[in-house]
Amino acid sequence: MLHVRSIWNGAISFGLVSIPIKLVNATESHSISFRQIHLEDGGRIRYRKFCELEDREVTQDEIGKGYEDADGTIIPITDEDLAQLPIPTARTIEIVAFVPADRIDPLQMDTPYYLSANGVPAAKPYTLLREALKRSQKVAVAKFALRGRERLGMLRVVEDVIAMHGLLWPDEIRPPRASPPTRASPSGTRNWTSRTR
């Protein structure tokens, strides 16, 4: 695997086994990003951040995070508050089950990552897990936390590397009825079917 900077260090955990690993992005973007410019002189357009209560521009060090509750009240949240949240999987990818790959709905699949052993002592247990996943022809379902949010993941083997796909929680997937099918007129359907025979 090419050397790519890790975005997260932790451990894969199942039962009493803990394997130190590094997590790296499995994809890179090749999209072109455009900038907004002033047509007259080509100057870049910048956005300023204003406090709506004081009606003044604020600097980056004056900006924090807040959670908006149901009645619209903003509750300030600090980085220290977030660090103290009891996320059991803060530095662990905790395997909770091994299942056939076809049990995972492709709609759930999110960002892919590669996992690599973090150091020489981790190489042997990493290899054992990788080979067990290959032989069993199953995937591991896991829980992990990334960027302060607990998520689901699916571990599988790609070539000789353990890959992990972040998975969306079931309640994050809209039901198909949220996008009802378009109805075709019966005559239009007949014409199409006769052309495809």
C-alpha angles and dihedrals in degrees: 000000000000116000107262125169112258117241095197137019122202141106140282107233132193124156108324093335120104122180118191109227144172121224120215132177112262094204139049129201120244095179120127115240118210127206125218112242138184104256093214099059108003094246115154118254113236129192121223124211115231131188105232092208097051096029092223137116114262131205124238092255089058092057123093139161128273137181118224112216126206095276093050097257113144115224112199114232122194128203087248090056090052093047090055095054109117100241104162092199096052094130100006136085097210113201109217102173146000113225140165110274092239089066089071112085108227088222087070095057116110134160117357123223137180120229120209131184111264104223136342096287089058095053098082099048089042090054092047092053092046092051092045090054090049095048095044092048087219135118127229120237112211144173121227140158124235126172092358096305128106112230143174122247140187119216120204137155120259111185100313098332131089108237125194127203116200107233128213115237111251092249090057092065117084115227116249089247087069085074106040117204119259112250116230121207113254092240092052090050092051092051092049093047093050090052093052096055 
